[in-house]
Amino acid sequence: MKPATDAEMKQAVLEAALAHAGADGFNDATLARAGIEAEVGAETLQHLFPQGAASLVEEYSLFADAAMERALPDLAGLKVRERIRTAVLARIDALKPHKEAARRAAAFLMLPTSLGLATTLIYRTVDSIWRAAGDKATDFNYYTKRAILAGVYTSTLMRWFNDTSDDERETKSFLDARIENVMQFEKVKAELKSRFSAPSAT
């Protein structure tokens, strides 16, 4: 039988870990247990997840990003706000099967020791969302768009963790309001830019 690839073993360990992380959190004990259940030896487990629980959380984030990208329909005919809304909800849908584990992963990333990892992962996620939305910016807008979306996505995720409404309508309403706030801000910014860049009358 063909040996499993690193990617396949990582996936097997992650799937095993998600079954326990909701109750036990993301830690070295969860990783070790998942390695045993996935039949991945300790030495190989160390190779696949060199930073222990942090590497496991990173793998979960990458998995959700990839699942979001696969699930997205063709967004070409939608307005930008609709593209962003669709992508953000698709990212949350990727976490839905293990909502409590997702909550524990978010808690892990809020630890002071996880600041660097949290910054890296949220950047990857919002960059994936903007790319899926067709963004081709290369100037300063590239960074401002991602910074703004990071705030929209993370606040929506926090709302989702506490949403018990049918069809998660409260999360969707919250997201719509945040996107509307951004759209109004961008409208005012454009108007001010136009006003101050216009030649003055003499």
Number of C-alpha atoms within 10 A of each C-alpha: 3 4 7 10 9 13 11 11 19 21 16 18 27 21 15 19 27 24 15 18 23 17 12 14 22 26 17 14 15 22 27 20 15 23 23 14 14 18 13 18 12 12 8 13 21 16 12 19 18 12 13 19 20 22 17 25 26 19 20 22 21 15 15 20 23 15 17 24 17 10 13 17 12 10 16 11 8 12 11 16 15 15 21 23 18 19 25 24 19 22 24 21 16 20 22 15 11 15 17 19 24 25 20 18 23 18 13 20 20 13 10 9 11 14 12 10 16 20 12 12 18 19 17 16 23 26 20 19 27 21 13 20 23 14 14 10 12 8 8 8 11 14 14 11 16 20 15 13 24 19 14 21 24 15 15 22 22 13 16 22 16 12 15 11 10 7 9 13 13 17 22 18 12 16 23 17 13 17 20 13 13 17 14 11 12 12 12 12 12 11 12 12 11 11 11 9 9 9 8 7 4 3
